[in-house]
Amino acid sequence: MNPVQAAAILLPVFLVTDWAAVWLYRRDFSGRNLAILIPGMILGTGLATLLTPVLPESGLLLATGLIGMWYVGRSWLARGRAEATPAAVAPGIFWGVLTGIASFITHSGSPPAQAYLMPQKLPKLRFAGTIAITFAAGNVAKLPGYWALGTLEGLNWSLIAVLAMAGMAGAGIGRWITGRLAQTTYVRIIEALLLGLSVLLLAKAGAIVFAGG
């Protein structure tokens, strides 16, 4: 499927599943991080609206994948030695802007958001809730840009409905699993998934480059 068309189909799916996740984590989040990340993500979304017509998808996929691999490598090398970092404003805005740009163009904003939040060593539920609420707000902020670019026209709403129901079920199952995992196990799983996502993003970037896209 055309990447722009795929991103447009996924946006309403995410709008439904993200807000289901917000309800599931409504008592578990970091208010300070939300106050830092969400404005940064909204700013990144605005920038991405202007950059989308000129920014190559392969370049953004490459940068996002490298961010994820950089964080995982740094975390594994510092295992047991690194202290928790504070929720600082300047780094949070920086990572929030990158999250907004990556999320708007390729729906791959997790690596920069996690690169900011994971070093804080938040409790697992607070981390998951902060991610859920941040992306829920960010996905709402995408709507004007997607509408302005004309990507929301002629969507396959039957496919969107099926994906949204599966996504809501996944959000519920994920919340159940998160509540039962030990903190250290949860962190290792998140890092492993982030590494896997980063490898996939790099592979996709390479495929686009070799295809001449």
Stockholm file with secondary structure:
# STOCKHOLM 1.0

chainA/1-213         MNPVQAAAILLPVFLVTDWAAVWLYRRDFSGRNLAILIPGMILGTGLATLLTPVLPESGLLLATGLIGMWYVGRSWLARGRAEATPAAVAPGIFWGVLTGIASFITHSGSPPAQAYLMPQKLPKLRFAGTIAITFAAGNVAKLPGYWALGTLEGLNWSLIAVLAMAGMAGAGIGRWITGRLAQTTYVRIIEALLLGLSVLLLAKAGAIVFAGG
#=GR chainA/1-213 SS CCHHHHHHHHHHHHHHHHHHHHHHTTTCCCHHHHHHHHHHHHHHHHHHHHHTTTSCHHHHHHHHHHHHHHHHHHHHHTTTTCCCCCCCHHHHHHHHHHHHHHHHHHSCCHHHHHHHHGGGTCCHHHHHHHHHHHHHHHHHHHHHHHHHTTTTTTCCHHHHHHHHHHHHHHHHHHHHHHHHSCHHHHHHHHHHHHHHHHHHHHHHHHHHHHTTC
#=GC SS_cons         CCHHHHHHHHHHHHHHHHHHHHHHTTTCCCHHHHHHHHHHHHHHHHHHHHHTTTSCHHHHHHHHHHHHHHHHHHHHHTTTTCCCCCCCHHHHHHHHHHHHHHHHHHSCCHHHHHHHHGGGTCCHHHHHHHHHHHHHHHHHHHHHHHHHTTTTTTCCHHHHHHHHHHHHHHHHHHHHHHHHSCHHHHHHHHHHHHHHHHHHHHHHHHHHHHTTC
//
